[in-house]
Amino acid sequence: MTVDIDKTAGPQDTPPGGPEAIKAIPVRHYGRYVSAVIAIAIFVSIIYAFAQGKINWGAVPDYFLDDRILKGVGQTMLLTVLSMVIGIAGGILLAVMRLSRNPVTSSIAWFYIWFFRGTPVLVQLVVWFNLGLVFQYINLGPIYKDYWSSFMTPLLTALLGLGLNEAAYMAEICRAGLLSVDEGQTEASHALGMSHSKTLRRIVIPQAMRVIVPPTGNEVINMLKTTSLVSVVQFAELFRYAQDIGQSSGAPVEMYFLAAAWYLVLTSVLSVGQYYIERYYARGSSRSLPATPFQKIKANMLSLSNRSGGGANA
């Protein structure tokens, strides 16, 4: 017995107009709504508490561009840049020493990193500042000789305390970046006749920068905030000037908020710079570079205009 099957006939349940569109119902995440409401309520409560407090908010914009505050901002940026230069230079040197096959140099680098990472930077600043109690003179032979108190100025104390401490952290960052480059890269460059220094400069370091730059940017931002500690060694910077203005004007809390606002502005600027530096060294590691903030804004504006235009045409 045979059965004739009509191959041209479609399924019996298919409607004449074609298959119906699937109606996808999005999953509702009620936990997100509850957490968002709680977060907004806490934020509003904090703002209300500060608004009801006895704070003269008008003092913040009045002194925001004060000459002493601007001078403190300049001193803070100067100290940040110089300390990071010392830290990066010392970190690269310590990283190379740590990776050396010479046990003496590697041991010296290990001891330096162990000591400076193991003691607080505030303690190191105070020790540098009070070494005049131990050494009355500094004698470098025919080059320089003077009282320790005259030699160890507040600026030099701040640079030594911050820069030498930062070198210990930068050494580990640089070492991690150098170790991230495959050894085959070094072997291939040596096979082509390149020297060790040229291999390090032309092959290893450019590839290691993709690993070194992000944590280094974080260290720069952290250094900017750590400069507020140097007020204990009599160096005047942003926080110290804000304290002085607060004591003379009778608005100490308001000046603390002013200093915090300036730190937020400076760290935001540094964060933007860090993004572009990371984007620069990301070339070759990905098929397309990440969009810049301006490119993201432009793309969002174009998408909104296209949606609005499409809705109007419809």
Buried (B, 14 or more C-beta within 10 A) or exposed (E): EEEEEEEEEEEEEEEEEEEEEEEEEEEEEEEEEEEEEEEEEEEEEEEEEEEEEEBEEEBBEBBEEBEBBBBBBEBBBBBBEBBBEBBBEBBBBBBBBBBBEEEEBBEBBBEBBEEBEEEEBBEBBBBBBEBBEEEEEBEEEEEEEEEBBEBBEBBBBBBBBBBBBBBBBBBBBBBBBBBEBEEEEBEEBBEEEBEEEEBBEEBBBEBBBBBBBBBBBBBBBBBBBBBBBBBBBEBBBBBBBBBBBBEEBEBEEBBBBBBEEBBEEBBEEBEEEBBEBBBEBBEEEEEEEEEEEEEEEEEEEEEEEEEEEEEEEE
